[in-house]
Amino acid sequence: MNIIDIYNKYHLPENLQMHMLRVAACSNLIIDNWKGKEIDKKSIIRVSLLHDMGNMVKIPEDFSKDREFIKIRKKYFDKYGTNDHEINLEIGKQEGLTEKEIIILDGKRSRKNEETLKSDSYERKICAYCDQRVAPDGVVGIKERLEDAKVRYKDKPLSVWSNEEKANHLIECSLGIEKQIMEYCSIKPEDINNSAIKAYIEKLKMYEI
């Protein structure tokens, strides 16, 4: 099924669709400039395109006054619960992600940056890195993106980003992941930007999962 059809099937708002398309586009850009060991390119794209399907439950109710959206959001809670990461995994399985891809999806979270830094999986590193490069309005530098996360989640006590020491360590790990990836890439971090991924986004809208 076409990725946009999948997004529409789950009634995802456009901003959430665009986030996943941008992450996949960043991944695609890295793949096209990859000079390292062989990587599973298909899995990287598939995970990137589906990685935040559960984020519907994170969208505040006042995001939209549309009664239909509120009803759809409630259906998510009733069917899947409130844990967005568990929903990501569940929908990923429903839409055909392989066991290997589910492991990548589970491991790529920013809270696991230290493990990702130490991992041998460049599929996991690329998926994690590209997700952490994409802010709500587009691609930004990794440090800028994660410093913003510290601000946005500072009042959420269960978030790793609310702890200054842990958050700073995760940022350092993310910068380390960036360095690892760039060692095998013919482009630099600054070459990954909104202009560079624009054509990839349009192509990925036609991607068949």
MOZIDA-V890755 format. One record per run of one state. SS is the DSSP state (helix for helix, strand for strand, loop for the rest). FROM is the first residue (numbers start at 1). TO is the last residue. Records with the same first field share a line. If there is no record, write none. Layout:
SS: FROM-TO ; FROM-TO
This chain:
loop: 1-1 ; 10-13 ; 33-33 ; 35-40 ; 51-52 ; 59-60 ; 64-66 ; 81-83 ; 95-98 ; 108-109 ; 119-121 ; 136-137 ; 140-141 ; 153-159 ; 163-163 ; 183-184 ; 186-188 ; 192-193 ; 205-207 ; 209-209
strand: 2-2 ; 34-34 ; 134-135 ; 138-139 ; 185-185 ; 208-208
helix: 3-9 ; 14-32 ; 41-50 ; 53-58 ; 61-63 ; 67-80 ; 84-94 ; 99-107 ; 110-118 ; 122-133 ; 142-152 ; 160-162 ; 164-182 ; 189-191 ; 194-204
